[in-house]
């Protein structure tokens, strides 16, 4: 026989559940704001030199993602049928 006790998964605290739901509300506008914040913070010298690679890599990924989303939205608008009465 084994003396091991199997742990049951613990329920998430309400604060964590609320944070998960709030994270689902992240929008493209939020990501654009984050990009702007990174840009301003880097201009003001908020990052140490050893942090610049990680910040720059993240900024570039974010910028590429936002450019891709913008291109997709533009393509969808171009192929969308005209609204009736327009």
N, CA, C and O atoms as a GROMACS GRO file, in nm:
protein
  344
    1UNK      N    1   0.084  -0.118   0.000
    1UNK     CA    2   0.000   0.000   0.000
    1UNK      C    3   0.088   0.124   0.000
    1UNK      O    4   0.199   0.124   0.053
    2UNK      N    5   0.037   0.225  -0.058
    2UNK     CA    6   0.112   0.349  -0.068
    2UNK      C    7   0.058   0.450   0.031
    2UNK      O    8  -0.063   0.463   0.050
    3UNK      N    9   0.150   0.522   0.094
    3UNK     CA   10   0.109   0.625   0.189
    3UNK      C   11   0.093   0.762   0.121
    3UNK      O   12   0.071   0.862   0.189
    4UNK      N   13   0.105   0.764  -0.011
    4UNK     CA   14   0.093   0.891  -0.081
    4UNK      C   15  -0.051   0.938  -0.083
    4UNK      O   16  -0.145   0.860  -0.098
    5UNK      N   17  -0.066   1.067  -0.067
    5UNK     CA   18  -0.199   1.126  -0.072
    5UNK      C   19  -0.208   1.205  -0.202
    5UNK      O   20  -0.124   1.289  -0.233
    6UNK      N   21  -0.311   1.174  -0.277
    6UNK     CA   22  -0.327   1.248  -0.402
    6UNK      C   23  -0.390   1.383  -0.373
    6UNK      O   24  -0.491   1.393  -0.303
    7UNK      N   25  -0.329   1.485  -0.428
    7UNK     CA   26  -0.380   1.620  -0.408
    7UNK      C   27  -0.492   1.648  -0.508
    7UNK      O   28  -0.482   1.614  -0.626
    8UNK      N   29  -0.595   1.709  -0.459
    8UNK     CA   30  -0.704   1.753  -0.545
    8UNK      C   31  -0.667   1.891  -0.598
    8UNK      O   32  -0.608   1.971  -0.526
    9UNK      N   33  -0.701   1.920  -0.724
    9UNK     CA   34  -0.672   2.054  -0.774
    9UNK      C   35  -0.746   2.158  -0.692
    9UNK      O   36  -0.865   2.144  -0.662
   10UNK      N   37  -0.674   2.263  -0.656
   10UNK     CA   38  -0.734   2.368  -0.575
   10UNK      C   39  -0.815   2.461  -0.664
   10UNK      O   40  -0.777   2.489  -0.777
   11UNK      N   41  -0.925   2.507  -0.610
   11UNK     CA   42  -1.007   2.603  -0.683
   11UNK      C   43  -0.932   2.735  -0.691
   11UNK      O   44  -0.862   2.774  -0.598
   12UNK      N   45  -0.949   2.804  -0.804
   12UNK     CA   46  -0.885   2.933  -0.819
   12UNK      C   47  -0.955   3.035  -0.730
   12UNK      O   48  -1.077   3.035  -0.719
   13UNK      N   49  -0.877   3.121  -0.668
   13UNK     CA   50  -0.940   3.228  -0.590
   13UNK      C   51  -1.020   3.319  -0.682
   13UNK      O   52  -0.992   3.328  -0.802
   14UNK      N   53  -1.120   3.386  -0.626
   14UNK     CA   54  -1.205   3.472  -0.707
   14UNK      C   55  -1.125   3.581  -0.777
   14UNK      O   56  -1.157   3.616  -0.891
   15UNK      N   57  -1.023   3.633  -0.713
   15UNK     CA   58  -0.942   3.738  -0.774
   15UNK      C   59  -0.874   3.686  -0.900
   15UNK      O   60  -0.865   3.758  -1.000
   16UNK      N   61  -0.826   3.562  -0.896
   16UNK     CA   62  -0.761   3.503  -1.013
   16UNK      C   63  -0.861   3.481  -1.124
   16UNK      O   64  -0.831   3.505  -1.241
   17UNK      N   65  -0.980   3.435  -1.091
   17UNK     CA   66  -1.083   3.415  -1.192
   17UNK      C   67  -1.119   3.547  -1.259
   17UNK      O   68  -1.138   3.552  -1.380
   18UNK      N   69  -1.128   3.653  -1.180
   18UNK     CA   70  -1.158   3.784  -1.235
   18UNK      C   71  -1.047   3.832  -1.327
   18UNK      O   72  -1.074   3.894  -1.430
   19UNK      N   73  -0.923   3.803  -1.290
   19UNK     CA   74  -0.809   3.842  -1.374
   19UNK      C   75  -0.812   3.766  -1.505
   19UNK      O   76  -0.779   3.823  -1.610
   20UNK      N   77  -0.849   3.638  -1.502
   20UNK     CA   78  -0.858   3.560  -1.624
   20UNK      C   79  -0.964   3.619  -1.717
   20UNK      O   80  -0.942   3.629  -1.838
   21UNK      N   81  -1.077   3.657  -1.662
   21UNK     CA   82  -1.184   3.714  -1.743
   21UNK      C   83  -1.143   3.850  -1.797
   21UNK      O   84  -1.174   3.883  -1.911
   22UNK      N   85  -1.074   3.930  -1.717
   22UNK     CA   86  -1.029   4.061  -1.762
   22UNK      C   87  -0.927   4.046  -1.875
   22UNK      O   88  -0.925   4.129  -1.966
   23UNK      N   89  -0.844   3.944  -1.870
   23UNK     CA   90  -0.747   3.919  -1.976
   23UNK      C   91  -0.812   3.887  -2.108
   23UNK      O   92  -0.755   3.912  -2.213
   24UNK      N   93  -0.930   3.832  -2.104
   24UNK     CA   94  -1.003   3.799  -2.225
   24UNK      C   95  -1.053   3.924  -2.295
   24UNK      O   96  -1.092   3.918  -2.412
   25UNK      N   97  -1.052   4.037  -2.226
   25UNK     CA   98  -1.101   4.161  -2.283
   25UNK      C   99  -0.990   4.241  -2.351
   25UNK      O  100  -1.011   4.358  -2.384
   26UNK      N  101  -0.874   4.183  -2.371
   26UNK     CA  102  -0.763   4.251  -2.434
   26UNK      C  103  -0.796   4.275  -2.581
   26UNK      O  104  -0.833   4.183  -2.653
   27UNK      N  105  -0.784   4.400  -2.624
   27UNK     CA  106  -0.821   4.435  -2.760
   27UNK      C  107  -0.699   4.484  -2.839
   27UNK      O  108  -0.591   4.503  -2.784
   28UNK      N  109  -0.719   4.502  -2.968
   28UNK     CA  110  -0.614   4.556  -3.053
   28UNK      C  111  -0.575   4.697  -3.006
   28UNK      O  112  -0.458   4.734  -3.010
   29UNK      N  113  -0.674   4.773  -2.961
   29UNK     CA  114  -0.644   4.907  -2.908
   29UNK      C  115  -0.554   4.898  -2.786
   29UNK      O  116  -0.466   4.982  -2.768
   30UNK      N  117  -0.576   4.798  -2.702
   30UNK     CA  118  -0.490   4.778  -2.584
   30UNK      C  119  -0.346   4.746  -2.628
   30UNK      O  120  -0.250   4.798  -2.570
   31UNK      N  121  -0.333   4.662  -2.730
   31UNK     CA  122  -0.200   4.627  -2.779
   31UNK      C  123  -0.131   4.748  -2.842
   31UNK      O  124  -0.010   4.766  -2.825
   32UNK      N  125  -0.207   4.831  -2.913
   32UNK     CA  126  -0.149   4.955  -2.967
   32UNK      C  127  -0.103   5.046  -2.855
   32UNK      O  128   0.001   5.110  -2.865
   33UNK      N  129  -0.182   5.052  -2.747
   33UNK     CA  130  -0.143   5.134  -2.632
   33UNK      C  131  -0.015   5.080  -2.569
   33UNK      O  132   0.072   5.158  -2.530
   34UNK      N  133  -0.003   4.948  -2.559
   34UNK     CA  134   0.119   4.888  -2.503
   34UNK      C  135   0.240   4.922  -2.589
   34UNK      O  136   0.348   4.952  -2.537
   35UNK      N  137   0.222   4.919  -2.720
   35UNK     CA  138   0.332   4.954  -2.812
   35UNK      C  139   0.375   5.098  -2.788
   35UNK      O  140   0.495   5.128  -2.784
   36UNK      N  141   0.280   5.187  -2.774
   36UNK     CA  142   0.309   5.328  -2.749
   36UNK      C  143   0.380   5.345  -2.615
   36UNK      O  144   0.474   5.424  -2.604
   37UNK      N  145   0.335   5.274  -2.514
   37UNK     CA  146   0.397   5.282  -2.381
   37UNK      C  147   0.542   5.237  -2.387
   37UNK      O  148   0.630   5.302  -2.329
   38UNK      N  149   0.569   5.128  -2.457
   38UNK     CA  150   0.708   5.079  -2.471
   38UNK      C  151   0.792   5.184  -2.542
   38UNK      O  152   0.906   5.211  -2.503
   39UNK      N  153   0.736   5.243  -2.648
   39UNK     CA  154   0.809   5.344  -2.724
   39UNK      C  155   0.843   5.465  -2.637
   39UNK      O  156   0.958   5.511  -2.636
   40UNK      N  157   0.746   5.516  -2.564
   40UNK     CA  158   0.768   5.632  -2.476
   40UNK      C  159   0.867   5.599  -2.365
   40UNK      O  160   0.957   5.678  -2.335
   41UNK      N  161   0.850   5.482  -2.303
   41UNK     CA  162   0.939   5.443  -2.194
   41UNK      C  163   1.083   5.429  -2.243
   41UNK      O  164   1.176   5.468  -2.172
   42UNK      N  165   1.103   5.375  -2.362
   42UNK     CA  166   1.239   5.361  -2.413
   42UNK      C  167   1.300   5.497  -2.446
   42UNK      O  168   1.419   5.518  -2.425
   43UNK      N  169   1.218   5.589  -2.498
   43UNK     CA  170   1.268   5.724  -2.527
   43UNK      C  171   1.310   5.796  -2.400
   43UNK      O  172   1.401   5.879  -2.402
   44UNK      N  173   1.244   5.766  -2.290
   44UNK     CA  174   1.273   5.833  -2.162
   44UNK      C  175   1.380   5.761  -2.081
   44UNK      O  176   1.412   5.802  -1.970
   45UNK      N  177   1.435   5.655  -2.136
   45UNK     CA  178   1.543   5.584  -2.069
   45UNK      C  179   1.497   5.498  -1.952
   45UNK      O  180   1.570   5.481  -1.855
   46UNK      N  181   1.377   5.443  -1.961
   46UNK     CA  182   1.323   5.364  -1.850
   46UNK      C  183   1.382   5.223  -1.842
   46UNK      O  184   1.366   5.155  -1.741
   47UNK      N  185   1.449   5.180  -1.947
   47UNK     CA  186   1.502   5.045  -1.949
   47UNK      C  187   1.654   5.048  -1.937
   47UNK      O  188   1.720   5.134  -1.993
   48UNK      N  189   1.706   4.951  -1.862
   48UNK     CA  190   1.850   4.938  -1.848
   48UNK      C  191   1.906   4.878  -1.977
   48UNK      O  192   1.834   4.809  -2.049
   49UNK      N  193   2.034   4.903  -2.006
   49UNK     CA  194   2.092   4.850  -2.130
   49UNK      C  195   2.077   4.698  -2.144
   49UNK      O  196   2.053   4.649  -2.254
   50UNK      N  197   2.090   4.624  -2.035
   50UNK     CA  198   2.079   4.478  -2.044
   50UNK      C  199   1.935   4.432  -2.066
   50UNK      O  200   1.912   4.314  -2.094
   51UNK      N  201   1.839   4.522  -2.055
   51UNK     CA  202   1.698   4.488  -2.078
   51UNK      C  203   1.653   4.522  -2.221
   51UNK      O  204   1.546   4.480  -2.264
   52UNK      N  205   1.734   4.598  -2.292
   52UNK     CA  206   1.693   4.650  -2.422
   52UNK      C  207   1.667   4.540  -2.526
   52UNK      O  208   1.578   4.556  -2.610
   53UNK      N  209   1.741   4.432  -2.522
   53UNK     CA  210   1.720   4.324  -2.620
   53UNK      C  211   1.580   4.265  -2.600
   53UNK      O  212   1.506   4.247  -2.697
   54UNK      N  213   1.545   4.234  -2.477
   54UNK     CA  214   1.413   4.174  -2.450
   54UNK      C  215   1.302   4.272  -2.484
   54UNK      O  216   1.199   4.233  -2.540
   55UNK      N  217   1.321   4.399  -2.450
   55UNK     CA  218   1.221   4.501  -2.479
   55UNK      C  219   1.207   4.517  -2.630
   55UNK      O  220   1.096   4.522  -2.683
   56UNK      N  221   1.319   4.526  -2.699
   56UNK     CA  222   1.317   4.543  -2.844
   56UNK      C  223   1.255   4.425  -2.916
   56UNK      O  224   1.178   4.443  -3.010
   57UNK      N  225   1.287   4.305  -2.872
   57UNK     CA  226   1.229   4.185  -2.933
   57UNK      C  227   1.078   4.182  -2.913
   57UNK      O  228   1.003   4.153  -3.006
   58UNK      N  229   1.035   4.212  -2.794
   58UNK     CA  230   0.891   4.215  -2.764
   58UNK      C  231   0.821   4.323  -2.845
   58UNK      O  232   0.713   4.301  -2.900
   59UNK      N  233   0.884   4.441  -2.852
   59UNK     CA  234   0.827   4.552  -2.930
   59UNK      C  235   0.814   4.513  -3.077
   59UNK      O  236   0.711   4.540  -3.139
   60UNK      N  237   0.916   4.450  -3.132
   60UNK     CA  238   0.912   4.409  -3.273
   60UNK      C  239   0.804   4.305  -3.299
   60UNK      O  240   0.735   4.311  -3.401
   61UNK      N  241   0.789   4.209  -3.208
   61UNK     CA  242   0.683   4.107  -3.222
   61UNK      C  243   0.546   4.172  -3.217
   61UNK      O  244   0.458   4.140  -3.297
   62UNK      N  245   0.528   4.263  -3.124
   62UNK     CA  246   0.402   4.333  -3.108
   62UNK      C  247   0.372   4.417  -3.232
   62UNK      O  248   0.259   4.417  -3.281
   63UNK      N  249   0.471   4.486  -3.282
   63UNK     CA  250   0.455   4.569  -3.401
   63UNK      C  251   0.419   4.485  -3.523
   63UNK      O  252   0.329   4.521  -3.599
   64UNK      N  253   0.488   4.373  -3.541
   64UNK     CA  254   0.459   4.284  -3.653
   64UNK      C  255   0.318   4.228  -3.643
   64UNK      O  256   0.246   4.222  -3.743
   65UNK      N  257   0.277   4.188  -3.524
   65UNK     CA  258   0.141   4.136  -3.503
   65UNK      C  259   0.037   4.242  -3.537
   65UNK      O  260  -0.060   4.213  -3.607
   66UNK      N  261   0.057   4.365  -3.488
   66UNK     CA  262  -0.039   4.472  -3.514
   66UNK      C  263  -0.044   4.508  -3.662
   66UNK      O  264  -0.152   4.538  -3.714
   67UNK      N  265   0.070   4.505  -3.729
   67UNK     CA  266   0.072   4.532  -3.874
   67UNK      C  267  -0.004   4.423  -3.950
   67UNK      O  268  -0.076   4.453  -4.045
   68UNK      N  269   0.012   4.298  -3.908
   68UNK     CA  270  -0.059   4.187  -3.971
   68UNK      C  271  -0.210   4.200  -3.951
   68UNK      O  272  -0.287   4.179  -4.045
   69UNK      N  273  -0.251   4.233  -3.830
   69UNK     CA  274  -0.393   4.249  -3.801
   69UNK      C  275  -0.451   4.365  -3.883
   69UNK      O  276  -0.560   4.353  -3.938
   70UNK      N  277  -0.378   4.475  -3.892
   70UNK     CA  278  -0.425   4.590  -3.970
   70UNK      C  279  -0.440   4.554  -4.117
   70UNK      O  280  -0.537   4.594  -4.182
   71UNK      N  281  -0.345   4.477  -4.170
   71UNK     CA  282  -0.353   4.434  -4.310
   71UNK      C  283  -0.473   4.341  -4.332
   71UNK      O  284  -0.541   4.351  -4.434
   72UNK      N  285  -0.498   4.252  -4.237
   72UNK     CA  286  -0.613   4.161  -4.248
   72UNK      C  287  -0.744   4.238  -4.244
   72UNK      O  288  -0.837   4.209  -4.319
   73UNK      N  289  -0.751   4.337  -4.155
   73UNK     CA  290  -0.873   4.417  -4.145
   73UNK      C  291  -0.895   4.497  -4.274
   73UNK      O  292  -1.008   4.510  -4.320
   74UNK      N  293  -0.788   4.549  -4.330
   74UNK     CA  294  -0.799   4.625  -4.454
   74UNK      C  295  -0.846   4.534  -4.568
   74UNK      O  296  -0.929   4.574  -4.649
   75UNK      N  297  -0.792   4.412  -4.574
   75UNK     CA  298  -0.831   4.317  -4.676
   75UNK      C  299  -0.978   4.276  -4.661
   75UNK      O  300  -1.049   4.261  -4.760
   76UNK      N  301  -1.023   4.259  -4.537
   76UNK     CA  302  -1.163   4.224  -4.513
   76UNK      C  303  -1.255   4.336  -4.556
   76UNK      O  304  -1.362   4.311  -4.612
   77UNK      N  305  -1.216   4.459  -4.530
   77UNK     CA  306  -1.298   4.574  -4.569
   77UNK      C  307  -1.305   4.586  -4.720
   77UNK      O  308  -1.408   4.624  -4.776
   78UNK      N  309  -1.196   4.554  -4.787
   78UNK     CA  310  -1.192   4.564  -4.934
   78UNK      C  311  -1.278   4.458  -4.999
   78UNK      O  312  -1.335   4.481  -5.105
   79UNK      N  313  -1.288   4.339  -4.937
   79UNK     CA  314  -1.365   4.230  -4.995
   79UNK      C  315  -1.508   4.222  -4.944
   79UNK      O  316  -1.588   4.144  -4.995
   80UNK      N  317  -1.540   4.302  -4.842
   80UNK     CA  318  -1.675   4.299  -4.785
   80UNK      C  319  -1.772   4.363  -4.884
   80UNK      O  320  -1.741   4.464  -4.946
   81UNK      N  321  -1.891   4.303  -4.899
   81UNK     CA  322  -1.989   4.362  -4.988
   81UNK      C  323  -2.037   4.497  -4.935
   81UNK      O  324  -2.039   4.521  -4.814
   82UNK      N  325  -2.074   4.583  -5.027
   82UNK     CA  326  -2.122   4.715  -4.988
   82UNK      C  327  -2.254   4.701  -4.911
   82UNK      O  328  -2.336   4.614  -4.942
   83UNK      N  329  -2.271   4.786  -4.812
   83UNK     CA  330  -2.394   4.783  -4.733
   83UNK      C  331  -2.511   4.828  -4.818
   83UNK      O  332  -2.496   4.919  -4.901
   84UNK      N  333  -2.629   4.767  -4.800
   84UNK     CA  334  -2.746   4.808  -4.879
   84UNK      C  335  -2.780   4.953  -4.851
   84UNK      O  336  -2.774   4.998  -4.737
   85UNK      N  337  -2.815   5.025  -4.956
   85UNK     CA  338  -2.852   5.165  -4.942
   85UNK      C  339  -2.734   5.258  -4.936
   85UNK      O  340  -2.750   5.378  -4.914
   86UNK      N  341  -2.613   5.203  -4.956
   86UNK     CA  342  -2.494   5.289  -4.949
   86UNK      C  343  -2.454   5.336  -5.085
   86UNK      O  344  -2.356   5.409  -5.099
   0.00000   0.00000   0.00000
